[in-house]
Amino acid sequence: MTLLPKRLQQTEAPPARALGLGVLRTLYMDLLGRPPFSAEIQAWRGRGRREWLDSVLGSFEFWEHWLGEQLYFFFLIDNFRPTSEALGNLSRKLDLGQLSVRDAVHRIGLSSSFELRNPGADTFVTVAMEQFCGLRVEKNQRELEIGKSLYDGKPGLFLGRHGSSQSDVVHIAVSDKRFARSFVAREYERLVHQAVPKKALAGWARSLQREPGEYLKLVRAWVLSEDYDGRLQRRVAQSGRLFIRTLFVDLTDALPTPEEAEPLRKALDGLSDSAPLRSILVRLLLDSGAADLPKREEIRDPSLWVGSHYQRLLGREPRKSELDACVATLAHPEGRPETVLYALLTSAEYHRY
């Protein structure tokens, strides 16, 4: 017997996303890399976006997530990931305002992890030029050769500034105005999920170049913009690392430990199609007992229970056909809450937010 038909794949237009929880869920996932905890839903649902930003922007958790995203951008993962102590120190200094985003990226570039990940003059300088400044080395071969000389300890004029060491390569690259432009462009795309407006990019980059501490003001403006309002109307795919954090919070109301998350993230990253493994992870977590789920007979109002989980997991109310199917599942002697949740958590819609 098929308890749940393919209701999540039907072609009828989806209802409008629940403004409170849908928007709140997206904000948390975009800025903190996880959905809200139950207590946060109760505290923030129905309140304003500006007020939420006042609470979240510049918090330790905001910087901790930001730093993790930077490390992933520079491929400082797995064996190349810096120590937890080093990362904690950076996050704390960002939280206390003792470092700017430029300072933090500078320290990443000076780390032993960055050097190990990018061994040798050619690789190191290429990455510094491309990932820090957005320069294509094939069009800047002269600068590449000068940078390699600096890496080897020879003096030279690299990107318009004098230097004579490997650390100078990093310092010059992150101090260059093209760093600000490249950084703003990729951060805007990471948070708003669309290409940065060309007309606005120059002004934002100049602002960050003059005062790196302006980053939080830029993020605030982006998240309150019409472009971000448009982002809220469309779903974007969850990365493997975001999916793992989201699944744990949705089912256990807690983040996974690094020991739990990293092997799973690595496994998902290694697959061209991670959907089958994601489904297995959903089943394993549901069957692990980590999720505090009621027994079928303990659910007094099945419609209310189903509706609350659609809002929590998908950010919207269920369609009538979906609600009817889920309630019928719970009414069936073989039906279980896990069956309903498995259908939601393995749907294509859940994997986009």
C-alpha positions, 0 to 999 in steps of 0.5 A, a space after each residue: 500500500 502506498 501511504 503517501 502519493 507523489 503530492 509534493 511533485 504535482 504541478 499546481 502552483 504553490 501557495 504563497 509562502 507563510 510570511 512569518 516563518 518562511 521569511 524567517 527560515 530563509 534569513 537564518 539559513 542565508 545569514 547563519 547557515 541553519 534554520 531557526 531553533 524552536 525557541 527562536 521561532 517563538 521569539 521572532 515570528 511576526 517581528 520585523 526584519 530590521 529588528 532581527 538584523 539588529 540582533 543577528 548582524 555582527 553576532 559571534 554566530 554570524 561571524 563563525 558562519 561567515 568564517 566557515 564560508 570563507 574557508 570553504 571558498 578558499 578550499 581550506 577544508 578536510 586536512 587543510 582546515 585550520 584548528 578549532 582554536 585558531 578559528 575560534 580566535 578569529 571569530 571572537 576578534 571579529 565579534 569584538 570588532 578587533 578585526 575587519 573582514 579584510 584583516 580576517 582574510 589577510 590572516 587566512 592567507 598567512 595561515 599555514 593551512 593556506 600555504 599547505 593548500 597552495 604549495 609552491 610559488 606558481 600555485 600560491 601567487 595564482 590563488 592570491 591573484 584570482 581568489 583575493 583580487 578576481 584577476 585572471 592570471 592568463 591575462 596578467 602573466 607579468 604580475 604572476 611572474 613578479 609575484 613569484 619572485 616576491 614569493 622566493 624572497 626577491 624584491 619587486 613591484 607587485 600589483 603596484 606595490 613593493 614587496 619581497 616575501 611570501 607574506 607581502 604577496 598576501 598583504 599586497 593582494 588583500 590591500 588592493 582595491 580589486 580585492 574589495 571589488 571581488 570580495 563585495 561581488 562574491 559576498 553579494 552573490 552568496 547572500 542575495 543569490 544573484 549577480 551583483 548590480 554593476 552600477 552599485 558594485 563600484 560604490 560598495 567596493 569603494 566604501 569597503 576599500 576606505 573602511 573595511 568595517 563598513 561590511 556589516 552596513 553593506 550586508 544590512 542594506 542588501 538584506 533590506 533591499 528590493 533585490 533580497 525581497 525578490 530572493 525571498 520569492 524564489 528558492 535556491 538549492 541547499 549546499 551539502 553542508 547547509 543541508 546537513 545543518 538544516 536537517 539536524 536542526 529541523 529534526 533535533 533542534 540542535 546543530 550537529 557536532 563537527 565530528 558528525 557534520 564533516 564526514 557527511 559533508 565530505 560524502 555529499 561533496 564527493 557526489 555529482 548527484 547527492 539526492 540518494 545519499 540525502 534520502 538515506 541520511 534523512 532515514 537514518 536520523 529519523 530512525 536514530 531516535 534523536 528526533 523527539 517525535 510523538 507516537 501516532 496516537 498521541 497526535 490529537 489534531 493531525 491537521 494542525 500537526 501536519 500544517 505546523 511541519 509544512 510551515 517549519 520545514 517548507 515555510 508554507 501552508 500545505 495544499 489541501 491535497 497534501 494535507 488530506 494525504 498526510 492526515 490519511 497517512 496518520 489515520 492508517 494503522 500502519 501510518 507513522 509521523 516518521 512517514 510524513 516527515 520522510 516525505 517532506 524531508 526528501 521532497 525536492 522542495 525541502 532541498 531548496 529554500 
